[in-house]
C-alpha cells in the first residue's frame, strides 16, 4: 500500500501487511537514519501495536514520520474492514 504523508519531510510510506503484521516498510524521503530505524523496528510487528506505540508522536507541524505511519496503518485497517 502507498500512503501520501502530510506535514513531514517524508513524502510517502510504502508498506505491505500480511496476517495483520508489517512485512515490508519504506519511507520515501525524510530523515534517512530515523525512517530506516522506524522501518526496521516495525517490520514483523502487529499493526495495532505499531499504531498504539506511534500514534500522536510529534516532530513538527503537529505530526511526525512515526505518527504518519500510524495514520497509514489506520487507513489500511479501515480499508480492510470495507
LINHUUR-V500633 format. One record per residue. N is the residue number from 1. RES is the residue in three letters. OMEGA is omega as a letter, one per 40 degrees, with the letter a starting at -180 (999 if undefined). BURIAL is b if it has 9 or more other C-alpha atoms within 8 Angstrom, else e. Layout:
BEGIN
{{N:RES:OMEGA:BURIAL} {N:RES:OMEGA:BURIAL}}
END
This chain:
BEGIN
{{1:UNK:i:e} {2:UNK:i:e} {3:UNK:i:e} {4:UNK:a:e} {5:UNK:i:b} {6:UNK:i:e} {7:UNK:a:b} {8:UNK:i:b} {9:UNK:i:e} {10:UNK:a:b} {11:UNK:i:b} {12:UNK:i:b} {13:UNK:i:b} {14:UNK:a:b} {15:UNK:i:b} {16:UNK:i:b} {17:UNK:i:b} {18:UNK:a:e} {19:UNK:i:e} {20:UNK:i:e} {21:UNK:i:b} {22:UNK:i:b} {23:UNK:i:b} {24:UNK:a:b} {25:UNK:i:b} {26:UNK:i:b} {27:UNK:i:b} {28:UNK:a:b} {29:UNK:a:b} {30:UNK:i:b} {31:UNK:a:e} {32:UNK:a:e} {33:UNK:a:e} {34:UNK:a:e} {35:UNK:i:b} {36:UNK:i:b} {37:UNK:i:e} {38:UNK:a:b} {39:UNK:a:b} {40:UNK:i:e} {41:UNK:a:e} {42:UNK:a:b} {43:UNK:a:b} {44:UNK:a:e} {45:UNK:i:b} {46:UNK:a:b} {47:UNK:i:b} {48:UNK:i:e} {49:UNK:i:e} {50:UNK:i:b} {51:UNK:a:b} {52:UNK:a:e} {53:UNK:a:e} {54:UNK:a:b} {55:UNK:i:b} {56:UNK:i:e} {57:UNK:a:b} {58:UNK:i:b} {59:UNK:i:e} {60:UNK:i:e} {61:UNK:i:e} {62:UNK:a:e} {63:UNK:i:b} {64:UNK:i:b} {65:UNK:i:b} {66:UNK:i:b} {67:UNK:i:b} {68:UNK:i:b} {69:UNK:i:b} {70:UNK:i:b} {71:UNK:i:b} {72:UNK:a:b} {73:UNK:i:b} {74:UNK:i:b} {75:UNK:i:e} {76:UNK:a:b} {77:UNK:i:e} {78:UNK:i:e} {79:UNK:i:e} {80:UNK:a:e} {81:UNK:a:e} {82:UNK:999:e}}
END
